[in-house]
Amino acid sequence: MYLVEIFLPLADNKGYSIGESHFSDVRRALFEKFGGLTVYARAPALGLSEADGQTKQDDIIVIEVMSVTLDRQWWASFRQEIERKFRQDEILIRARTVEKL
């Protein structure tokens, strides 16, 4: 079993807020494909990264899905699609194996 986490920023690289419809589209696509999801959106998480010697700060939400298999090709395509929609150079999606208890 895999736990996949998608880290979505609340604003684009220029600081403009991302429209709610983009988040709804992501939730809908993931729910249709995986049959369930968890969204951590009540209080945005703080994301920090470093690029070109500068620290960048993002307010983010995290969406999780669980899957029996890990279709890397599908995830790569999905990541590219949401990077375009969210106007991001890169959106982090990570997966780890988990044991369902």
Disulfide bonds with the S-S distance in Angstrom:
none
